[in-house]
């Protein structure tokens, strides 16, 4: 969050890829990756009246993942390495 003395402008450079998750009946899940690029410009007015410009370019990324989801009681668990325990 910029301070009160700062004016912020954020520009999205492109349309983001969709983020999603597919959960199969057996608990196996697969996510779809997300990528979003943003350019941020902050104009800060200093107590002296001088204005400074700070430019930031960010690429935010969440990769693709696979794994398992399961519940025990009122808890939900997930694992990317092994299937859920067999429940009797």
Secondary structure, 3 states (H helix, E strand, C coil): CCCCCEEEEEEECCCCCCCEEEECCCCEEEEECEEEEEEEEEEEECCCCCEEEEEEEEEEEECCCEEEEEEECCEEEEECCCCCCCCC
